[in-house]
Amino acid sequence: MNDSLQRLLLGFAAGVMIAASVWSLLIPSMNMSEKMGRLAFLPALVGFAGGVIFLFLLDKITPHLHAMANEPEGPHSSISRTMMLFFAVTLHNIPEGMAVGVVFASFLSGGTEISSAGALALSIGIAIQNFPEGAIISMPLRSEGNSRTKSFFYGVFSGAVEPVAALLTILLTSFVLPFLPYLLAFAAGAMVYVVVEELIPEATRNEKTDICTIGFALGFALMMVLDVALG
């Protein structure tokens, strides 16, 4: 893939995820906690910190390889580079599926903080940024000598955890209902961790930041418009 296009797509995915974290997750989390008065930020803060810590720990205990890296992260493993790259993207797709599931769980609970259109807006935003994420895993796999079919399906399967995570969260709506403000912020924290730990460093390597910044602005603006227009 052209280097500038790759940076643009990474920046775009990062922009979508940050905007979704703010408008679709953190703000509704605080709105749900309004009865706490000046401490309405507390569930959002606790959940956000939990999401960051959760992804940090997963990064430490799971062998994986980022798309632009030469050395794997996590514990030593004899797993192939292909599988470690697959694990990296799959690992970071889990919070995106959780985010969609928690938002729909909130809507299904009858809360007024999130409408069906707002939940749909988040789903559309996450779906759009999955296109560049899929390309970013499939193309390196192809360049390493894997077949077109294998590279394509690895890209598809890396995102398959999202609907699974979303469905499990929705099925557990009755159990998670009391913790929705925390879970919304948890998903936000996990997504922000992915952006800061993986997407931005890869998009701005070698100090080439301009095209990434443009992509980030486009992704952020698109998600903001979707959330406000549909929400």
Buried (B, 14 or more C-beta within 10 A) or exposed (E): BEEBEBBBBBBBBBBBBBBBBBBBBBBBBBBBBEEEEEEBBBBBBBBBEBBBBBBEEBBEEBBBBBBBBEEBBBEEEEBEBBBBBBBBBBBBBBBBBBBBBBBBBBBBBEBEBBBEEBBBBBBBBBBBBBBBBBBBBBBBBBEEEBEEEBBBBBBEEBBEBBEEBBBEBBEBBEEBBEEBBBBBBBBBBBBBBBBEBBBBBBBBBEEEBEBBBBBBEBBBEBBBEBBEEBB
